[in-house]
Amino acid sequence: MDRITQKDLETLVAVINDLTGSPMTKLMRVGDKVAVCTGHFYLQYATGGGVELQRALSNLHRETISTGGYTMKKELYHWMSGFIAGIKL
């Protein structure tokens, strides 16, 4: 795979959410409020083009799952592929 797109990364994030039993969407409506789905994995982008994998912990907190901070799409793609392989063990 020469060029990694945002869609490629989003596909892997969906696989990670599925394999871990995490919510597939980041937000949900509770009555008249919107709440974060705790445990949801998602991509966070930086202004300079970097991207990292994060997991929602609450409405105000999140944790970075990928190591090394914001990185290029290709590096994150390979990191997430390894993460998925580890989950499947």
C-alpha positions in Angstrom: 0.0 0.0 0.0 1.7 3.2 -1.2 -0.6 5.9 0.0 -2.6 5.7 3.2 -5.8 7.7 3.3 -8.0 8.9 6.1 -10.5 6.3 5.0 -7.8 3.5 5.5 -7.2 4.7 9.0 -10.9 5.0 9.8 -11.4 1.4 8.6 -8.8 0.2 11.1 -10.3 2.3 13.9 -13.7 0.6 13.2 -12.0 -2.8 13.4 -10.4 -1.9 16.7 -13.7 -0.6 18.1 -15.4 -3.9 17.0 -12.7 -6.2 18.3 -12.7 -4.5 21.7 -16.4 -4.3 22.0 -16.2 -0.5 22.2 -18.9 1.9 21.0 -18.8 2.5 17.2 -19.7 6.2 17.6 -18.0 8.9 19.6 -21.2 10.8 20.6 -24.7 9.8 21.7 -27.8 11.8 22.6 -29.1 11.4 26.1 -32.3 13.3 26.4 -31.5 16.8 25.3 -27.8 16.5 25.9 -24.9 15.0 23.9 -22.5 12.7 25.7 -19.2 11.0 24.8 -19.4 7.2 24.4 -16.7 6.1 26.9 -14.3 3.6 25.4 -14.7 4.7 21.8 -11.4 4.7 19.8 -11.1 7.6 17.3 -8.5 9.6 15.3 -7.3 13.0 16.4 -5.5 15.2 13.9 -3.0 17.9 14.5 -2.7 21.1 12.5 0.6 20.1 10.9 -0.9 16.9 9.4 -0.1 14.5 12.1 -2.6 12.0 13.5 -2.9 9.8 16.6 -5.2 7.1 17.9 -7.1 8.2 21.0 -9.8 6.7 23.3 -12.6 8.6 24.9 -12.6 8.3 28.7 -15.3 10.9 29.5 -16.7 14.2 28.2 -13.6 16.0 29.3 -10.9 13.3 29.2 -9.2 11.1 26.6 -6.1 9.0 26.4 -3.6 8.7 23.6 -3.3 5.0 22.6 -0.7 5.2 19.8 2.9 5.8 21.0 5.1 8.7 19.9 2.4 11.3 19.8 1.1 12.7 16.4 2.7 10.9 13.5 2.2 10.4 9.8 -0.7 8.4 8.4 1.5 5.6 7.1 3.2 5.1 10.5 -0.1 5.1 12.3 -1.5 2.6 9.8 1.3 0.1 10.5 1.0 0.8 14.3 -2.7 0.1 14.3 -2.3 -3.0 12.2 0.1 -4.3 14.8 -2.3 -3.3 17.6 -5.1 -5.3 15.9 -2.8 -8.3 15.5 -2.1 -8.1 19.2 -5.8 -7.9 20.1 -6.5 -11.0 18.0 -3.9 -13.1 19.9 
